[in-house]
């Protein structure tokens, strides 16, 4: 019985560990080129990112973050190392682009870009929350597990909502395809009937039948 009772807690601990093991994305940016990355964000969710760019004489890299409607959420020019944070108002997709700019008088070289993006509870510093509220380590862990469970419930609710939307779309598409098929069959039957009657009248007029 104890093993069964501890199982959900163990699962939450494992999930918490997996969530907090975020790995940075690293790529090389060609001179005078840009590279964009896309990701999803939920409504009222905090998105934070850490970036670092290797320096190159006479070159600079800018970044800009936009949502699916083209609204700028964050941007900065001539970056080297820093952070950005923004909050989403609704479920959407955001795009972060890194743009390399090299003067015509310089011979450009590749630059390495490192990006680490965190969302939701990943952005919270529970050590700082524990110190501010004077919580014990166990209470901090319980707070982390509570937030993690809420995030999991929200993710499942979002997945269910998207599944319902996809199901409604599939049902609507199937209904339209069925009606179109019936309409096509009726048109073909009508055309075949008209051809038979026309040929019959033609053969009667020519006294072939």
C-alpha positions in Angstrom: 0.0 0.0 0.0 2.8 2.4 0.8 4.4 1.7 -2.6 1.1 2.6 -4.3 0.7 5.8 -2.3 4.3 7.0 -3.1 4.0 6.2 -6.8 2.3 9.6 -7.8 4.8 11.6 -5.8 7.7 9.7 -7.4 6.3 10.4 -10.8 5.9 14.1 -10.0 9.5 14.2 -8.8 10.8 12.5 -11.9 8.7 14.9 -14.1 10.0 17.8 -12.1 13.6 16.6 -12.7 13.0 16.2 -16.4 11.4 19.6 -16.7 14.3 21.4 -15.0 16.9 19.6 -17.1 16.7 22.1 -19.9 19.4 21.9 -22.5 20.6 24.9 -24.5 20.3 25.0 -28.3 23.5 25.7 -30.1 23.9 26.5 -33.8 26.2 28.4 -36.1 25.0 31.6 -37.8 26.4 32.4 -41.3 27.4 36.0 -42.0 24.6 38.3 -43.2 22.1 35.5 -42.7 19.3 34.8 -40.1 18.1 31.8 -38.3 14.6 31.5 -36.8 13.3 29.1 -34.2 9.6 28.5 -33.3 7.9 27.2 -30.2 4.5 27.1 -28.6 3.4 29.1 -25.6 0.2 28.8 -23.5 -2.0 31.7 -22.3 -0.7 33.8 -19.5 2.6 31.9 -19.5 6.0 33.5 -18.8 8.7 32.7 -21.4 12.4 33.4 -20.4 15.5 32.9 -22.5 19.2 33.1 -22.0 21.4 33.7 -25.0 25.2 33.9 -25.7 27.0 34.8 -28.9 30.6 34.4 -29.7 32.2 37.6 -30.7 33.6 38.5 -34.1 35.4 41.8 -35.0 33.3 44.2 -37.0 30.2 41.9 -36.8 27.1 42.1 -34.8 24.0 39.9 -34.2 20.5 41.2 -33.4 17.5 39.2 -32.2 13.8 39.7 -32.4 10.9 37.7 -31.0 7.5 37.8 -32.7 4.2 36.1 -32.2 2.2 34.5 -35.0 0.6 37.9 -35.8 3.9 39.6 -36.3 3.8 41.6 -33.0 7.3 42.1 -31.5 7.5 40.6 -28.0 11.2 41.3 -27.4 14.2 42.5 -29.4 17.7 43.8 -29.0 20.6 44.8 -31.3 24.3 44.0 -31.1 23.9 41.2 -28.5 26.7 39.2 -26.9 25.2 37.7 -23.7 21.9 38.4 -21.9 18.4 37.4 -21.1 14.9 38.2 -22.3 11.4 37.7 -20.8 7.9 38.1 -22.1 4.4 36.9 -21.2 1.8 35.5 -23.6 -1.8 36.6 -23.4 -3.2 33.5 -25.2 -2.1 30.2 -26.7 0.1 31.1 -29.6 3.4 30.3 -31.4 6.3 32.6 -31.0 9.4 32.9 -33.3 12.8 34.1 -32.3 15.2 35.1 -35.1 18.9 35.9 -34.9 20.2 38.2 -37.6 23.8 38.5 -38.5 25.0 41.9 -39.9 28.5 42.3 -41.4 29.7 45.5 -43.1 30.6 45.2 -46.8 34.2 46.1 -45.9 34.6 43.1 -43.6 35.0 39.5 -44.4 32.4 37.7 -42.3 32.9 34.6 -40.3 30.5 32.1 -38.6 29.4 32.9 -35.1 28.1 30.4 -32.5 24.8 31.1 -30.9 23.6 29.4 -27.7 20.0 29.7 -26.6 18.2 28.3 -23.6 14.4 28.9 -23.4 12.3 28.2 -20.3 8.5 28.4 -20.0 6.0 28.3 -17.1 7.3 26.9 -13.8 10.7 26.4 -15.3 11.2 30.2 -15.0 10.5 30.2 -11.2 13.3 30.4 -8.7 12.0 28.3 -5.8 15.1 28.9 -3.8 14.4 32.6 -3.9 10.7 32.0 -3.1 11.7 29.8 -0.1 14.1 32.4 1.2 11.5 35.2 0.9 8.8 33.3 2.5 11.1 31.6 5.0 10.0 28.1 3.9 11.7 24.9 4.9 13.4 22.8 2.2 10.5 20.3 2.4 7.9 23.1 2.0 9.8 24.4 -1.0 9.7 20.9 -2.6 6.0 20.7 -1.9 5.5 24.1 -3.5 7.4 22.9 -6.5 5.3 19.7 -6.7 2.1 21.7 -6.3 3.0 24.0 -9.2 4.1 21.1 -11.3 0.9 19.2 -10.7 -1.1 22.4 -11.7 1.0 22.7 -14.9 0.4 19.0 -15.7 -3.3 19.5 -15.3 -3.3 22.6 -17.5 -1.3 20.7 -20.1 -3.8 17.8 -20.1 -6.7 20.3 -20.3 -5.1 22.0 -23.3 -4.4 18.7 -25.0 -8.0 17.7 -24.4 -9.3 21.0 -25.9 -7.0 20.7 -28.9 -8.1 17.1 -29.4 -11.8 18.2 -29.3 -11.1 20.9 -31.8 -9.3 18.4 -34.1 -12.2 15.9 -33.7 -14.7 18.6 -34.6 -12.7 19.6 -37.6 -12.4 15.9 -38.7 -16.2 15.4 -38.3 -17.0 18.6 -40.2 -14.6 17.6 -43.0 -16.1 14.1 -43.2 -19.6 15.5 -43.4 -18.6 17.9 -46.2 -16.9 15.1 -48.1 -20.0 12.9 -47.7 -22.3 15.6 -49.0 -19.9 16.4 -51.9 -19.8 12.7 -52.8 -23.6 12.4 -52.7 -23.9 15.6 -54.8 -21.4 14.2 -57.3 -23.3 10.9 -57.6 -26.6 12.8 -58.1 -24.9 14.9 -60.8 -23.5 11.8 -62.5 -26.9 10.0 -62.4 -28.7 13.1 -63.7 -26.2 13.4 -66.5 -26.5 9.7 -67.4 -30.3 9.9 -67.4 -30.2 13.0 -69.6 -27.8 11.3 -72.1 -30.1 8.2 -72.3 -33.2 10.3 -72.9 -31.4 12.5 -75.5 -30.1 9.5 -77.4 -33.5 7.8 -77.3 -35.2 10.9 -78.7 -32.4 11.2 -81.3 -32.8 7.6 -82.4 -36.6 7.9 -82.5 -36.3 11.1 -84.6 -33.9 9.3 -87.1 -36.3 6.3 -87.0 -33.6 4.0 -85.9 -35.7 2.5 -83.2 
